[in-house]
Amino acid sequence: EAPGRPILRGVNESPRRRRRTLQHTMARSAILFVLALGVACEGRHTPFGTMPSECVRQVPAGSKLVSARDGSGAMHLTHPDGRRETVVAPDHCHAAAASALERSKSKRTEVSGFRDDDAIDLTGWIDYTGWYPDTSDIPITFFNGTYSVPDTPGAEYQGSEVLYWFIGMQNNADSETRILQPVLTFNGPQGGAEGEPEGWSFTSWNCCPSGQAWYSTPITGFEEGDVLYGEMAAAEDLNSYTITSTIPGVNTTSITVDTSGLTFDWADVTLEVYDVDECLKFPKDLVAFADMTILGAEGQSLTPDWSVVTGSQCDGTTTVVDPLALVTIQCNPNA
């Protein structure tokens, strides 16, 4: 199923409200499920939705993850210094991860915020593109691009908001879905989880092997006008992908994840947000995703026929200027 049609003005009010209510329900479903089991947990935002904090793990840049083959659901983590660790998620994390992945698949046809006269209330994927290659071209083996860093939202408007921009890949046809994303993040002062940088950061994310979301050490030290580089690249045997997030000439952070038996068949360019209740929480500038390359199963160059989901509150606009050379996403352009 291809991503949905653009969301435009003139949509009836009642369906908008129903869709928004459904999205909020889905965004909280993992936490509510855990609470129903009587398990105490604190939720935190991720590029895959809200998850229990104990189901989200930061690892050092350059770490490698391999799934255990013994049915235990464990992950074998190899640190950059060669030290090995076996990680077993709490039981309730598997339900939380399943919910996150289900939400991810549903985002192909839904948008969370709609242009209307109601109060601003934006959560989830709001403006994005998505694309399925022809069956003969999958799996997608490589996807890269640059990201322009926009202006920083005014300090007087910052709060608990979390803003994510990324290119990404998913294996939607498989029974066990994984998500790969190099993510540009803006955390308001009360927005990020403990240990996450306030303001701008860049990191590599993977959801959700063995019931956990994994991300590499975030990197900082960039500012408005800088250009970042993100990449997802398969190993020659296709049994792993490395997600790399780079400040060119300054720093890089990556994570390599086990993808044995998985076929990545969907790509996207996305703005995802949490706890945005006024448009001035967005940068005024657009984020430009440029100089992208997508390679198929035989290393052949692919040109995406992006489907666009856009028109969120705050005049969200996703524009495909050129399928590979330039895709832009902007909210609140008239601020």
VENWO-V270263 format. One record per backbone hydrogen bond with DSSP energy under -1.0 kcal/mol. CO is the residue of the C=O (numbers start at 0). NH is the residue of the N-H. Records with the same first field share a line. If there is no record, write none. Layout:
CO: NH ; NH
This chain:
11: 15
12: 16
13: 17
14: 18
15: 19
16: 20
17: 21
18: 22
19: 23
20: 24
21: 25
22: 26
23: 27
27: 31
28: 32
29: 33
30: 34
31: 35
32: 36
33: 38
34: 37
41: 52
43: 50
45: 48
50: 43
51: 54
52: 55
54: 212
56: 214
58: 216
59: 62
62: 255
63: 77
65: 75
73: 67
74: 86
75: 65
76: 84
77: 63
78: 81
82: 78
84: 76
86: 74
89: 92
90: 93
91: 95
92: 96
93: 97
94: 98
95: 99
96: 100
97: 101
98: 102
99: 103
100: 104
101: 105
102: 106
104: 107
105: 108
107: 3
121: 275
123: 272
124: 111
126: 270
127: 308
128: 268
129: 306
130: 266
133: 136
136: 296
140: 233
141: 294
142: 231
143: 292
144: 229
145: 289
146: 227
148: 224
153: 156
158: 189
160: 187
161: 273
162: 185
163: 271
164: 183
165: 269
167: 267
168: 179
169: 264 ; 265
170: 173
177: 170
178: 206
179: 168
180: 204
182: 202
183: 164
184: 200
185: 162
186: 198
187: 190
192: 195
198: 186
200: 184
201: 218
202: 182
203: 215
204: 180
205: 213
206: 178
207: 210
208: 211
212: 56
213: 205
214: 58
218: 201
222: 225
225: 148
227: 146
228: 245
229: 144
230: 243
231: 142
232: 241
234: 237
238: 258
239: 234
240: 256
241: 232
242: 254
243: 230
244: 252
245: 228
246: 249 ; 250
250: 246
252: 244
253: 61
254: 242
255: 64
256: 240
258: 261
263: 139
265: 169
266: 130
267: 167
268: 128
269: 165
270: 125 ; 126
271: 163
272: 123
273: 161
275: 121
277: 280
278: 281
286: 328
287: 147
288: 326
289: 145
292: 143
293: 301
294: 140 ; 141
295: 298
299: 295
306: 129
308: 127
309: 6
311: 315
313: 331
315: 310
316: 329
318: 320 ; 327
321: 325
323: 291
324: 290
325: 320 ; 321
326: 288
327: 318
328: 286
329: 316
331: 334
